[in-house]
Amino acid sequence: MSEQSIAAIGVRQQQVAGRLQVLYCVVLACLLAAPLAGAYPLFVLKVLCFALFACAFNLLIGYTGLLSFGHAAFFGGAGYAAGHAMKVWGVTPEIGLILGTATGALIGYVVGSLAIRRQGIYLSMITLALAQMLFFICLQAPFTGGEDGLQGIPRGKLFGLMSLSNDMTLYYVALAIIVAAFALIVRTVHSPFGQILKAIKENEPRTISLGYDVDRFKLMAFVLSAALSGLAGSIKALVLGFETLTDVHWSMSGMVILMTLLGGLGTITGPIVGAFVVVALENKLGELGSYLGTATGIEWFNGLGESVSMVTGIIFIVCVLTFRKGIVGSLGRRPG
C-alpha cells in the first residue's frame, strides 16, 4: 500500500470521527431538550436503558464475536439486586446502582468463565441454560416477589441529599449516568483492548499466534458487557419502580438480539436505533393504531396494539432481506 493510500485512509478516518462527534453532540442536545419539548421523561429513559443494554450486548457479539442467549440474566438479575437493596436495605440510589452493576458483573464472570470453554452454538446454549437457571431462582426466591415481581422500589435521595421523586430530576441524573456509560463503550471500542477484541472476532487463531491470552480477553469482554447490562437493568428498576420476571426471561435476551441486529451489528449507534424502534413499537403502536382506526374508519387498526410481536417480526424480516447490515450498518455503507 502506497503512502498516498495510507494518508487518504487516515484523512477518511478523521472525517468519519469528526462526523460522529457532531452526531453525538446533536443527539445529546436533543436528549437534554426532550423533556422541555414535551417528551415523557420516563419513556425516554426506558428507551435509553434498553439502548444501553443493546450497546452492552453489541460489545460482546458485534466486536468480540460471542453470541450470548442469556443476557437477560445480567439485565434482570442486576435489576432485582438493585431494587432489593434500595427497597429492603434502604440504601441510597447510587449505592443501589453500584450493587446492581456489581451483581451483573459477578453473574457475567460466572457465566463467562463457563461459556468461553466452548465456541459457537455451544457457548450460546451454555449462556441460555445458565440464564434459565437464574430465571427459576427469581421465580422461586421469596425476596424477588415471585410472579408478582418486586414492587414499590423507592427512588430515594441521591447521596442522601437530592431527592429523585421529581421525574425531571431523575431524568437528568439517569441521563448523565447513561451518557457516561455510552462514552465508556465508545472509548473501549477504540482502545487497544477493543482492537484485540476485534482481532479475536476476525481471526482467533492468528490472535493466539500473536501471543494474546484469548480466553482472558473473552472473559474481560463478558464481564464488561454484563456489568453495563446490569447498570441498564438497575437504572430501569429505579426509573420504573418495579422489577418483574420479564427482565430475566429468555424472551428479553431475544429482544436485545433483535434490537442489535435491527440497528446494525458491530456499529456504535446501531443498537441505539434498534432499541428506539422496538421500544417505540411496544409503547406507541397501540396509540398509532387507534389514531389510524379513527381517521380511516377501518376497525382492524384499532387492534394493532395487540399485534406488536407480529409487526416487529415483519419489520425484522424486511430489515434482514433489504438491510443485511442493519439500519445504521446499511446506511453507513452507502456509496459516497
Secondary structure, DSSP 8 states (H G I E B T S, - for coil): --HHHHHHHHHHHHHHHHHHHHHHHHHHHHHHHTGGGT--HHHHHHHHHHHHHHHHHHHHHHHH----S-HHHHHHHHHHHHHHIIIII---HHHHHHHHHHHHHHHHHHHHHHHTTS-THHHHHHHHHHHHHHHHHHHH-GGGTGGG-B------EETTTEE--SHHHHHHHHHHHHHHHHHHHHHHHTSHHHHHHHHHHH-HHHHHHTT--HHHHHHHHHHHHHHHHHHHHHHHHHHHS-B-GGGGSHHHHHHHHHHHHHH-TT-SSHHHHHHHHHHHHHHHHHHHHHHHHHHH--GGGGGGGGGHHHHHHHHHHHHHHH-TTHHHHHHHTS--
